[in-house]
Amino acid sequence: MPNSSTPSKPSSFKLMNLSELQENPNNPRIIKDDKFQKLVTSIKEFPEMLEARPIVVNPENIVLGGNMRLKAAKAAGLTEAPVYVATWEESKAKEFIVKDNVGFGEWDWDILANEWDATEIEEWGLDVWQPEDEPPLDELIGEEKNKPATMKITFESPEQLQQAEIDIQELLDRKFEGAFYSVTAGEL
């Protein structure tokens, strides 16, 4: 990304081949299967919406805004889409990634905790849930302090595992808005 001392080209709009665009490996947003399918359907039925809300990339074609739109556009069979090439400095690009999606989808809290400043993302409009008996989020950020909890459960069949995953997500959705978990499957 250009820094403040490097002259840069002005930002621009253009139609680009989707294969030229790279998903952002540090994208802090996720979208569940049912919502993703709705987005794919929306793009198939109304591809013009991409003109009103183009995919935003940096000069290296890494997506800053629209990672899910990019995936959905590919799944909808599109080969190109309107793109805004932003030549912002890195701090502005990171700010945009959060501000662009404050009200939509779900967040990957591990990426947010490790890659973003908690105070800034709160200022940009993201509500960061924090239990009362825990230290502030910005104190948890760091290699040693930000370790996920681990639980080992053994299931007798893939069906039991699948039902447990559904039950856990429903419980998390009811109790902790925006919470997510990951499962590592072993041998069954």
Secondary structure, DSSP 4 states (H G I P E B T S, - for coil): ---TTS--PPPEEEEEEGGG-B--TT--EE--HHHHHHHHHHHHH-TTHHHHS-EEE-TT-BEEE-HHHHHHHHHTT-SEEEEEE----HHHHHHHHHHTTTTSSEE-HHHHHHHS-HHHHHHTT------TTS--HHHH-STTT-PPP------SSHHHHHHHHHHHHHHHHHHSTT----------
